[in-house]
């Protein structure tokens, strides 16, 4: 669609892009749309992420948050994977004046440029992520690499609590879920 041009810049480098991504992750973390599911046998209710069908392409009543992006049959990149790209809208919240209007999003982090993607936005997250061996230093907690000291240390293993749920799945001893401020 658009030709690829290689235009070197003396003012902007890839560091600009990475800083932009870092800044974005510090300022925004929108909440995912959730649904309440009732177990038919026990009647117990649980909260889960919206599922837009097996392939992520369903819409309709009860699936208002599902807005799959159709993939054309002749698409060279995605048509052999699925008929759509799964897209689920973020959780909606009332506007500040509680009037009907455009859909508003819930931001789960502070709106300050404060490094919350590293140390978290709450005292609970900070406690999990800071090395407590020397409280004066404020270092990030790390986990020794499972393959030995010749590899760089990892972030601490993810800790799941009721206030910090997770969908991450540990695959084996070495491929595990890690904790960060934006987990």
C-alpha positions, -999 to 999 in steps of 0.1 A, spaced: 0 0 0 27 25 10 63 22 -3 91 17 23 115 47 24 147 47 44 151 83 56 178 88 81 172 114 107 198 133 127 172 144 153 151 112 159 165 78 166 149 45 177 154 57 213 126 82 206 102 53 198 113 33 228 109 63 251 74 69 237 65 32 245 80 35 280 60 67 286 28 51 273 32 22 297 37 45 326 7 67 319 -20 42 307 -33 8 315 -69 4 305 -91 -22 322 -102 -52 302 -139 -58 297 -151 -85 320 -182 -106 323 -198 -125 352 -202 -162 346 -225 -185 366 -216 -221 371 -247 -241 361 -240 -268 387 -230 -248 418 -245 -214 410 -212 -198 419 -204 -166 401 -169 -158 387 -156 -128 368 -138 -136 336 -125 -119 305 -149 -115 276 -147 -145 252 -158 -137 216 -164 -173 206 -138 -200 200 -121 -180 172 -127 -145 187 -150 -136 158 -185 -137 175 -206 -106 182 -242 -101 193 -263 -99 225 -240 -103 256 -209 -98 235 -212 -60 230 -175 -56 239 -165 -78 210 -156 -59 178 -136 -84 157 -117 -69 128 -127 -89 96 -98 -104 76 -103 -104 38 -101 -139 23 -72 -128 1 -51 -112 28 -16 -125 24 -6 -122 60 -36 -132 82 -62 -151 61 -45 -184 67 -47 -179 105 -83 -168 111 -112 -150 95 -109 -121 119 -85 -104 144 -99 -106 179 -106 -72 193 -123 -66 227 -131 -31 239 -118 -18 272 -141 -17 302 -164 13 301 -170 37 330 -195 65 335 -184 100 324 -173 123 352 -206 142 350 -226 109 348 -242 120 316 -247 99 285 -220 105 260 -189 90 244 -176 58 260 -150 65 287 -122 42 295 -109 33 330 -72 40 336 -58 16 362 -25 35 369 -16 69 380 -16 97 355 18 109 365 51 101 348 63 82 379 79 49 368 48 29 378 55 4 350 86 -6 370 75 -4 407 37 -5 403 10 20 412 1 7 447 21 -1 479 11 -37 475 28 -39 440 58 -19 452 63 -43 481 64 -72 457 88 -56 433 114 -39 455 144 -58 470 137 -57 507 173 -68 517 184 -31 518 154 -7 521 176 24 517 186 14 482 152 9 465 165 -17 441 142 -38 419 139 -74 432 154 -100 408 153 -137 404 184 -157 395 182 -171 360 173 -208 361 201 -216 337 228 -202 359 248 -171 367 261 -166 332 226 -154 323 211 -121 334 188 -121 364 150 -120 358 122 -101 372 106 -118 403 80 -146 397 45 -133 394 24 -134 425 -13 -136 420 -36 -120 446 -73 -113 446 -65 -76 439 -39 -85 412 -54 -114 392 -35 -128 361 -42 -147 329 -5 -156 325 3 -194 324 36 -209 335 47 -233 308 75 -251 326 104 -246 351 121 -220 329 92 -204 311 74 -187 339 53 -156 345 73 -127 359 61 -97 379 65 -61 368 48 -28 376 24 -32 347 16 -69 351 
